Amino acid sequence: MPCSFLLPDNYCSIYESRPKACREYPHTDRKKFEQIFKLTVKNTETCPIAYEVLLRLVKK
């Protein structure tokens, strides 16, 4: 489901005060990445960066 703050041009209408989860999205830089692995897999459906991160992990 798209974010309710996402404008038609895909810009965030509350960018300066967006929640922590939005600031950290797609969460691929966590120290304990394995704790959010399932979330990252889900994010690959909508986020090309998350997809690339997982693709590179699989290749290793």
C-alpha positions in Angstrom: 0.0 0.0 0.0 1.5 3.4 -0.9 2.3 5.9 1.8 -0.5 8.4 2.4 2.2 11.2 2.4 3.5 10.3 -1.1 2.5 12.9 -3.7 1.5 12.1 -7.3 5.0 13.0 -8.4 6.5 10.4 -5.9 7.9 13.1 -3.6 7.2 13.0 0.1 4.9 15.7 1.4 6.5 15.5 4.9 10.1 14.8 3.9 11.7 17.1 6.6 9.7 15.5 9.4 9.3 11.9 8.1 9.4 9.0 10.5 12.6 7.1 11.3 11.4 4.1 9.3 11.1 6.3 6.2 14.5 7.8 6.7 16.1 4.4 7.0 14.2 2.7 4.1 15.1 0.3 2.6 16.9 -0.8 5.8 19.9 -2.4 3.9 22.6 -0.7 6.0 21.8 -2.3 9.4 24.6 -3.9 11.4 22.3 -6.9 12.1 20.9 -7.2 8.6 19.8 -10.8 9.2 17.2 -9.6 11.7 15.3 -7.8 9.0 15.9 -10.3 6.2 12.2 -11.1 5.7 11.4 -7.4 5.5 14.1 -6.9 2.9 12.8 -9.7 0.8 9.3 -8.1 0.9 10.9 -4.7 0.0 12.3 -6.2 -3.2 8.8 -6.1 -4.6 8.8 -2.3 -4.7 12.4 -1.2 -4.1 15.1 -1.7 -6.8 17.9 -1.0 -4.2 16.7 -3.8 -1.9 16.5 -6.1 -4.9 20.1 -5.3 -5.9 21.4 -5.8 -2.3 19.8 -9.2 -2.1 21.0 -10.2 -5.6 24.6 -9.3 -4.6 24.3 -11.2 -1.4 23.1 -14.3 -3.3 26.0 -14.1 -5.7 28.5 -14.1 -2.8 
